[in-house]
Amino acid sequence: METKAGTTIPPELAAELTTDKRFKSAWDMLRPSCQKDYVERIAKARPEAKSAKLERVRSLTIDYAARHPGKYLKTRKIVS
């Protein structure tokens, strides 16, 4: 699994994204640079800190999506 920019997602994060649809939907809303930053946070974390980092990334991502629900929706102007 890769980010929008082609960065390989760590297995722990990939597993969360495939099992949690809400998290995956919110993840897809993130800019490529944000996805890359979160991937690096998890990849560089010590083994004992990975689960906490992963939960923090999940929380931040879902919170972002909740605060910006329509940010990436395409809007169409309807002409009548």
Biopython code that builds the backbone (N, CA, C, O; Angstrom):
import numpy as np
from Bio.PDB.StructureBuilder import StructureBuilder

atoms = [
    (1, "MET", "N", (0.852, -1.167, 0.000)),
    (1, "MET", "CA", (0.000, 0.000, 0.000)),
    (1, "MET", "C", (0.904, 1.239, 0.000)),
    (1, "MET", "O", (1.945, 1.263, 0.657)),
    (2, "GLU", "N", (0.486, 2.261, -0.748)),
    (2, "GLU", "CA", (1.272, 3.482, -0.870)),
    (2, "GLU", "C", (0.408, 4.721, -0.645)),
    (2, "GLU", "O", (-0.816, 4.675, -0.764)),
    (3, "THR", "N", (1.080, 5.836, -0.316)),
    (3, "THR", "CA", (0.410, 7.120, -0.187)),
    (3, "THR", "C", (0.126, 7.673, -1.575)),
    (3, "THR", "O", (0.517, 7.072, -2.576)),
    (4, "LYS", "N", (-0.548, 8.811, -1.641)),
    (4, "LYS", "CA", (-0.825, 9.456, -2.929)),
    (4, "LYS", "C", (0.458, 9.796, -3.678)),
    (4, "LYS", "O", (0.483, 9.789, -4.909)),
    (5, "ALA", "N", (1.525, 10.093, -2.932)),
    (5, "ALA", "CA", (2.797, 10.479, -3.538)),
    (5, "ALA", "C", (3.698, 9.270, -3.813)),
    (5, "ALA", "O", (4.798, 9.428, -4.344)),
    (6, "GLY", "N", (3.246, 8.083, -3.460)),
    (6, "GLY", "CA", (4.013, 6.879, -3.754)),
    (6, "GLY", "C", (4.911, 6.382, -2.632)),
    (6, "GLY", "O", (5.720, 5.480, -2.849)),
    (7, "THR", "N", (4.787, 6.949, -1.438)),
    (7, "THR", "CA", (5.564, 6.494, -0.290)),
    (7, "THR", "C", (4.956, 5.209, 0.243)),
    (7, "THR", "O", (3.737, 5.110, 0.379)),
    (8, "THR", "N", (5.791, 4.225, 0.546)),
    (8, "THR", "CA", (5.305, 2.954, 1.062)),
    (8, "THR", "C", (4.801, 3.122, 2.490)),
    (8, "THR", "O", (5.487, 3.694, 3.338)),
    (9, "ILE", "N", (3.614, 2.626, 2.744)),
    (9, "ILE", "CA", (2.985, 2.734, 4.061)),
    (9, "ILE", "C", (3.442, 1.557, 4.917)),
    (9, "ILE", "O", (3.409, 0.416, 4.457)),
    (10, "PRO", "N", (3.873, 1.817, 6.166)),
    (10, "PRO", "CA", (4.293, 0.728, 7.054)),
    (10, "PRO", "C", (3.160, -0.275, 7.279)),
    (10, "PRO", "O", (1.987, 0.095, 7.231)),
    (11, "PRO", "N", (3.503, -1.533, 7.520)),
    (11, "PRO", "CA", (2.472, -2.582, 7.665)),
    (11, "PRO", "C", (1.438, -2.290, 8.750)),
    (11, "PRO", "O", (0.258, -2.591, 8.572)),
    (12, "GLU", "N", (1.864, -1.708, 9.869)),
    (12, "GLU", "CA", (0.930, -1.419, 10.956)),
    (12, "GLU", "C", (-0.135, -0.418, 10.508)),
    (12, "GLU", "O", (-1.320, -0.589, 10.795)),
    (13, "LEU", "N", (0.291, 0.607, 9.816)),
    (13, "LEU", "CA", (-0.640, 1.627, 9.320)),
    (13, "LEU", "C", (-1.519, 1.050, 8.211)),
    (13, "LEU", "O", (-2.720, 1.317, 8.166)),
    (14, "ALA", "N", (-0.930, 0.272, 7.333)),
    (14, "ALA", "CA", (-1.694, -0.345, 6.245)),
    (14, "ALA", "C", (-2.786, -1.251, 6.801)),
    (14, "ALA", "O", (-3.901, -1.273, 6.278)),
    (15, "ALA", "N", (-2.475, -1.997, 7.855)),
    (15, "ALA", "CA", (-3.468, -2.887, 8.467)),
    (15, "ALA", "C", (-4.631, -2.079, 9.048)),
    (15, "ALA", "O", (-5.790, -2.465, 8.896)),
    (16, "GLU", "N", (-4.331, -0.971, 9.707)),
    (16, "GLU", "CA", (-5.383, -0.109, 10.252)),
    (16, "GLU", "C", (-6.256, 0.475, 9.146)),
    (16, "GLU", "O", (-7.479, 0.540, 9.273)),
    (17, "LEU", "N", (-5.619, 0.895, 8.070)),
    (17, "LEU", "CA", (-6.362, 1.501, 6.966)),
    (17, "LEU", "C", (-7.291, 0.497, 6.288)),
    (17, "LEU", "O", (-8.373, 0.865, 5.830)),
    (18, "THR", "N", (-6.882, -0.754, 6.224)),
    (18, "THR", "CA", (-7.731, -1.754, 5.573)),
    (18, "THR", "C", (-8.864, -2.232, 6.468)),
    (18, "THR", "O", (-9.894, -2.686, 5.970)),
    (19, "THR", "N", (-8.687, -2.135, 7.791)),
    (19, "THR", "CA", (-9.741, -2.626, 8.687)),
    (19, "THR", "C", (-10.693, -1.535, 9.164)),
    (19, "THR", "O", (-11.831, -1.832, 9.526)),
    (20, "ASP", "N", (-10.254, -0.291, 9.171)),
    (20, "ASP", "CA", (-11.075, 0.811, 9.680)),
    (20, "ASP", "C", (-11.500, 1.717, 8.520)),
    (20, "ASP", "O", (-10.718, 2.543, 8.050)),
    (21, "LYS", "N", (-12.732, 1.554, 8.072)),
    (21, "LYS", "CA", (-13.223, 2.315, 6.912)),
    (21, "LYS", "C", (-13.279, 3.816, 7.183)),
    (21, "LYS", "O", (-13.015, 4.617, 6.287)),
    (22, "ARG", "N", (-13.617, 4.194, 8.393)),
    (22, "ARG", "CA", (-13.674, 5.619, 8.743)),
    (22, "ARG", "C", (-12.282, 6.249, 8.654)),
    (22, "ARG", "O", (-12.122, 7.353, 8.134)),
    (23, "PHE", "N", (-11.298, 5.546, 9.159)),
    (23, "PHE", "CA", (-9.918, 6.016, 9.106)),
    (23, "PHE", "C", (-9.438, 6.097, 7.660)),
    (23, "PHE", "O", (-8.784, 7.067, 7.280)),
    (24, "LYS", "N", (-9.755, 5.093, 6.858)),
    (24, "LYS", "CA", (-9.348, 5.070, 5.444)),
    (24, "LYS", "C", (-9.975, 6.231, 4.681)),
    (24, "LYS", "O", (-9.311, 6.884, 3.875)),
    (25, "SER", "N", (-11.235, 6.481, 4.933)),
    (25, "SER", "CA", (-11.925, 7.580, 4.260)),
    (25, "SER", "C", (-11.285, 8.917, 4.625)),
    (25, "SER", "O", (-11.077, 9.769, 3.760)),
    (26, "ALA", "N", (-10.977, 9.096, 5.900)),
    (26, "ALA", "CA", (-10.329, 10.327, 6.355)),
    (26, "ALA", "C", (-8.914, 10.423, 5.793)),
    (26, "ALA", "O", (-8.469, 11.506, 5.415)),
    (27, "TRP", "N", (-8.213, 9.305, 5.737)),
    (27, "TRP", "CA", (-6.845, 9.263, 5.203)),
    (27, "TRP", "C", (-6.823, 9.723, 3.747)),
    (27, "TRP", "O", (-5.921, 10.449, 3.330)),
    (28, "ASP", "N", (-7.804, 9.304, 2.995)),
    (28, "ASP", "CA", (-7.879, 9.667, 1.582)),
    (28, "ASP", "C", (-8.101, 11.163, 1.375)),
    (28, "ASP", "O", (-7.820, 11.684, 0.295)),
    (29, "MET", "N", (-8.600, 11.859, 2.395)),
    (29, "MET", "CA", (-8.814, 13.301, 2.303)),
    (29, "MET", "C", (-7.527, 14.099, 2.511)),
    (29, "MET", "O", (-7.437, 15.254, 2.097)),
    (30, "LEU", "N", (-6.531, 13.481, 3.154)),
    (30, "LEU", "CA", (-5.302, 14.201, 3.482)),
    (30, "LEU", "C", (-4.485, 14.549, 2.235)),
    (30, "LEU", "O", (-4.505, 13.836, 1.232)),
    (31, "ARG", "N", (-3.775, 15.658, 2.334)),
    (31, "ARG", "CA", (-2.831, 16.034, 1.280)),
    (31, "ARG", "C", (-1.685, 15.016, 1.271)),
    (31, "ARG", "O", (-1.390, 14.414, 2.303)),
    (32, "PRO", "N", (-1.043, 14.820, 0.124)),
    (32, "PRO", "CA", (0.083, 13.885, 0.057)),
    (32, "PRO", "C", (1.187, 14.201, 1.065)),
    (32, "PRO", "O", (1.800, 13.287, 1.615)),
    (33, "SER", "N", (1.441, 15.471, 1.309)),
    (33, "SER", "CA", (2.492, 15.842, 2.263)),
    (33, "SER", "C", (2.126, 15.421, 3.685)),
    (33, "SER", "O", (3.001, 15.019, 4.452)),
    (34, "CYS", "N", (0.857, 15.508, 4.042)),
    (34, "CYS", "CA", (0.414, 15.075, 5.371)),
    (34, "CYS", "C", (0.518, 13.555, 5.498)),
    (34, "CYS", "O", (0.958, 13.034, 6.523)),
    (35, "GLN", "N", (0.111, 12.861, 4.448)),
    (35, "GLN", "CA", (0.238, 11.404, 4.472)),
    (35, "GLN", "C", (1.700, 11.004, 4.661)),
    (35, "GLN", "O", (2.006, 10.112, 5.452)),
    (36, "LYS", "N", (2.595, 11.661, 3.938)),
    (36, "LYS", "CA", (4.019, 11.351, 4.038)),
    (36, "LYS", "C", (4.531, 11.614, 5.451)),
    (36, "LYS", "O", (5.283, 10.807, 5.998)),
    (37, "ASP", "N", (4.132, 12.732, 6.042)),
    (37, "ASP", "CA", (4.554, 13.066, 7.400)),
    (37, "ASP", "C", (4.089, 12.002, 8.387)),
    (37, "ASP", "O", (4.868, 11.569, 9.237)),
    (38, "TYR", "N", (2.850, 11.582, 8.290)),
    (38, "TYR", "CA", (2.328, 10.564, 9.203)),
    (38, "TYR", "C", (3.018, 9.219, 9.000)),
    (38, "TYR", "O", (3.294, 8.512, 9.969)),
    (39, "VAL", "N", (3.296, 8.864, 7.760)),
    (39, "VAL", "CA", (4.004, 7.613, 7.471)),
    (39, "VAL", "C", (5.390, 7.652, 8.110)),
    (39, "VAL", "O", (5.830, 6.672, 8.711)),
    (40, "GLU", "N", (6.068, 8.778, 7.978)),
    (40, "GLU", "CA", (7.407, 8.904, 8.562)),
    (40, "GLU", "C", (7.368, 8.834, 10.083)),
    (40, "GLU", "O", (8.253, 8.237, 10.696)),
    (41, "ARG", "N", (6.362, 9.431, 10.694)),
    (41, "ARG", "CA", (6.235, 9.367, 12.161)),
    (41, "ARG", "C", (6.153, 7.926, 12.635)),
    (41, "ARG", "O", (6.807, 7.544, 13.606)),
    (42, "ILE", "N", (5.351, 7.135, 11.951)),
    (42, "ILE", "CA", (5.163, 5.745, 12.360)),
    (42, "ILE", "C", (6.387, 4.911, 12.017)),
    (42, "ILE", "O", (6.804, 4.071, 12.813)),
    (43, "ALA", "N", (6.964, 5.128, 10.854)),
    (43, "ALA", "CA", (8.127, 4.350, 10.434)),
    (43, "ALA", "C", (9.337, 4.596, 11.338)),
    (43, "ALA", "O", (10.117, 3.677, 11.586)),
    (44, "LYS", "N", (9.498, 5.816, 11.825)),
    (44, "LYS", "CA", (10.658, 6.163, 12.656)),
    (44, "LYS", "C", (10.445, 5.896, 14.146)),
    (44, "LYS", "O", (11.384, 6.012, 14.934)),
    (45, "ALA", "N", (9.230, 5.541, 14.535)),
    (45, "ALA", "CA", (8.929, 5.331, 15.953)),
    (45, "ALA", "C", (9.611, 4.065, 16.487)),
    (45, "ALA", "O", (9.766, 3.070, 15.779)),
    (46, "ARG", "N", (10.009, 4.142, 17.755)),
    (46, "ARG", "CA", (10.560, 2.960, 18.415)),
    (46, "ARG", "C", (9.462, 1.912, 18.514)),
    (46, "ARG", "O", (8.286, 2.269, 18.578)),
    (47, "PRO", "N", (9.809, 0.636, 18.527)),
    (47, "PRO", "CA", (8.791, -0.430, 18.581)),
    (47, "PRO", "C", (7.789, -0.266, 19.722)),
    (47, "PRO", "O", (6.599, -0.524, 19.544)),
    (48, "GLU", "N", (8.262, 0.158, 20.884)),
    (48, "GLU", "CA", (7.354, 0.308, 22.029)),
    (48, "GLU", "C", (6.440, 1.522, 21.904)),
    (48, "GLU", "O", (5.446, 1.627, 22.623)),
    (49, "ALA", "N", (6.767, 2.431, 21.006)),
    (49, "ALA", "CA", (5.960, 3.643, 20.832)),
    (49, "ALA", "C", (5.078, 3.598, 19.577)),
    (49, "ALA", "O", (4.253, 4.489, 19.374)),
    (50, "LYS", "N", (5.242, 2.579, 18.743)),
    (50, "LYS", "CA", (4.507, 2.535, 17.473)),
    (50, "LYS", "C", (2.998, 2.537, 17.639)),
    (50, "LYS", "O", (2.299, 3.245, 16.915)),
    (51, "SER", "N", (2.489, 1.760, 18.575)),
    (51, "SER", "CA", (1.028, 1.703, 18.714)),
    (51, "SER", "C", (0.472, 3.052, 19.175)),
    (51, "SER", "O", (-0.608, 3.455, 18.743)),
    (52, "ALA", "N", (1.198, 3.748, 20.047)),
    (52, "ALA", "CA", (0.745, 5.072, 20.489)),
    (52, "ALA", "C", (0.799, 6.066, 19.342)),
    (52, "ALA", "O", (-0.113, 6.878, 19.186)),
    (53, "LYS", "N", (1.852, 6.017, 18.537)),
    (53, "LYS", "CA", (1.969, 6.912, 17.380)),
    (53, "LYS", "C", (0.853, 6.629, 16.380)),
    (53, "LYS", "O", (0.245, 7.548, 15.831)),
    (54, "LEU", "N", (0.594, 5.353, 16.155)),
    (54, "LEU", "CA", (-0.451, 4.963, 15.217)),
    (54, "LEU", "C", (-1.815, 5.470, 15.684)),
    (54, "LEU", "O", (-2.601, 5.968, 14.878)),
    (55, "GLU", "N", (-2.095, 5.346, 16.965)),
    (55, "GLU", "CA", (-3.371, 5.831, 17.499)),
    (55, "GLU", "C", (-3.459, 7.352, 17.391)),
    (55, "GLU", "O", (-4.533, 7.892, 17.123)),
    (56, "ARG", "N", (-2.347, 8.040, 17.595)),
    (56, "ARG", "CA", (-2.332, 9.500, 17.474)),
    (56, "ARG", "C", (-2.597, 9.918, 16.029)),
    (56, "ARG", "O", (-3.375, 10.840, 15.784)),
    (57, "VAL", "N", (-1.956, 9.245, 15.072)),
    (57, "VAL", "CA", (-2.172, 9.546, 13.654)),
    (57, "VAL", "C", (-3.623, 9.286, 13.281)),
    (57, "VAL", "O", (-4.237, 10.079, 12.566)),
    (58, "ARG", "N", (-4.166, 8.189, 13.757)),
    (58, "ARG", "CA", (-5.569, 7.856, 13.486)),
    (58, "ARG", "C", (-6.481, 8.950, 14.035)),
    (58, "ARG", "O", (-7.391, 9.412, 13.346)),
    (59, "SER", "N", (-6.235, 9.358, 15.268)),
    (59, "SER", "CA", (-7.040, 10.387, 15.916)),
    (59, "SER", "C", (-6.955, 11.724, 15.171)),
    (59, "SER", "O", (-7.978, 12.363, 14.923)),
    (60, "LEU", "N", (-5.746, 12.143, 14.818)),
    (60, "LEU", "CA", (-5.563, 13.403, 14.098)),
    (60, "LEU", "C", (-6.245, 13.372, 12.728)),
    (60, "LEU", "O", (-6.852, 14.355, 12.305)),
    (61, "THR", "N", (-6.138, 12.250, 12.051)),
    (61, "THR", "CA", (-6.703, 12.119, 10.712)),
    (61, "THR", "C", (-8.230, 12.174, 10.748)),
    (61, "THR", "O", (-8.848, 12.878, 9.950)),
    (62, "ILE", "N", (-8.824, 11.442, 11.657)),
    (62, "ILE", "CA", (-10.286, 11.431, 11.768)),
    (62, "ILE", "C", (-10.795, 12.797, 12.224)),
    (62, "ILE", "O", (-11.838, 13.258, 11.761)),
    (63, "ASP", "N", (-10.060, 13.446, 13.133)),
    (63, "ASP", "CA", (-10.434, 14.775, 13.585)),
    (63, "ASP", "C", (-10.384, 15.773, 12.430)),
    (63, "ASP", "O", (-11.277, 16.609, 12.294)),
    (64, "TYR", "N", (-9.354, 15.691, 11.606)),
    (64, "TYR", "CA", (-9.215, 16.571, 10.443)),
    (64, "TYR", "C", (-10.429, 16.409, 9.520)),
    (64, "TYR", "O", (-11.026, 17.392, 9.080)),
    (65, "ALA", "N", (-10.777, 15.162, 9.240)),
    (65, "ALA", "CA", (-11.910, 14.897, 8.344)),
    (65, "ALA", "C", (-13.212, 15.433, 8.930)),
    (65, "ALA", "O", (-14.071, 15.916, 8.193)),
    (66, "ALA", "N", (-13.363, 15.350, 10.243)),
    (66, "ALA", "CA", (-14.579, 15.846, 10.887)),
    (66, "ALA", "C", (-14.663, 17.374, 10.819)),
    (66, "ALA", "O", (-15.751, 17.936, 10.693)),
    (67, "ARG", "N", (-13.505, 18.041, 10.903)),
    (67, "ARG", "CA", (-13.493, 19.509, 10.860)),
    (67, "ARG", "C", (-13.605, 20.056, 9.445)),
    (67, "ARG", "O", (-13.988, 21.211, 9.260)),
    (68, "HIS", "N", (-13.277, 19.244, 8.444)),
    (68, "HIS", "CA", (-13.308, 19.692, 7.044)),
    (68, "HIS", "C", (-14.089, 18.695, 6.189)),
    (68, "HIS", "O", (-13.520, 18.085, 5.284)),
    (69, "PRO", "N", (-15.361, 18.525, 6.457)),
    (69, "PRO", "CA", (-16.122, 17.472, 5.780)),
    (69, "PRO", "C", (-16.262, 17.636, 4.275)),
    (69, "PRO", "O", (-16.321, 16.636, 3.559)),
    (70, "GLY", "N", (-16.315, 18.843, 3.779)),
    (70, "GLY", "CA", (-16.532, 19.028, 2.351)),
    (70, "GLY", "C", (-15.318, 19.556, 1.615)),
    (70, "GLY", "O", (-15.439, 20.014, 0.479)),
    (71, "LYS", "N", (-14.161, 19.501, 2.231)),
    (71, "LYS", "CA", (-12.978, 20.146, 1.663)),
    (71, "LYS", "C", (-12.614, 19.627, 0.275)),
    (71, "LYS", "O", (-12.215, 20.406, -0.591)),
    (72, "TYR", "N", (-12.744, 18.347, 0.062)),
    (72, "TYR", "CA", (-12.300, 17.796, -1.210)),
    (72, "TYR", "C", (-13.443, 17.362, -2.119)),
    (72, "TYR", "O", (-13.219, 16.681, -3.119)),
    (73, "LEU", "N", (-14.662, 17.753, -1.777)),
    (73, "LEU", "CA", (-15.785, 17.437, -2.655)),
    (73, "LEU", "C", (-15.771, 18.382, -3.843)),
    (73, "LEU", "O", (-15.563, 19.585, -3.686)),
    (74, "LYS", "N", (-15.988, 17.852, -5.001)),
    (74, "LYS", "CA", (-16.067, 18.696, -6.190)),
    (74, "LYS", "C", (-17.417, 19.394, -6.186)),
    (74, "LYS", "O", (-18.460, 18.768, -5.997)),
    (75, "THR", "N", (-17.378, 20.670, -6.393)),
    (75, "THR", "CA", (-18.635, 21.419, -6.430)),
    (75, "THR", "C", (-18.940, 21.747, -7.877)),
    (75, "THR", "O", (-18.054, 22.085, -8.661)),
    (76, "ARG", "N", (-20.184, 21.642, -8.202)),
    (76, "ARG", "CA", (-20.630, 21.982, -9.551)),
    (76, "ARG", "C", (-21.645, 23.099, -9.473)),
    (76, "ARG", "O", (-22.548, 23.099, -8.637)),
    (77, "LYS", "N", (-21.472, 24.023, -10.346)),
    (77, "LYS", "CA", (-22.457, 25.100, -10.422)),
    (77, "LYS", "C", (-23.551, 24.646, -11.376)),
    (77, "LYS", "O", (-23.298, 24.353, -12.545)),
    (78, "ILE", "N", (-24.742, 24.595, -10.868)),
    (78, "ILE", "CA", (-25.866, 24.154, -11.696)),
    (78, "ILE", "C", (-26.475, 25.360, -12.381)),
    (78, "ILE", "O", (-26.908, 26.319, -11.741)),
    (79, "VAL", "N", (-26.495, 25.283, -13.679)),
    (79, "VAL", "CA", (-27.053, 26.376, -14.465)),
    (79, "VAL", "C", (-28.448, 25.976, -14.901)),
    (79, "VAL", "O", (-28.637, 24.910, -15.485)),
    (80, "SER", "N", (-29.436, 26.831, -14.617)),
    (80, "SER", "CA", (-30.792, 26.485, -15.041)),
    (80, "SER", "C", (-31.357, 27.527, -15.969)),
    (80, "SER", "O", (-32.493, 27.397, -16.425)),
]
sb = StructureBuilder()
sb.init_structure("model")
sb.init_model(0)
sb.init_chain("A")
sb.init_seg("    ")
for serial, (resi, resn, name, xyz) in enumerate(atoms, 1):
    if name == "N":
        sb.init_residue(resn, " ", resi, " ")
    sb.init_atom(name, np.array(xyz, "f"), 0.0, 1.0, " ", f" {name:<3s}", serial, name[0])
structure = sb.get_structure()
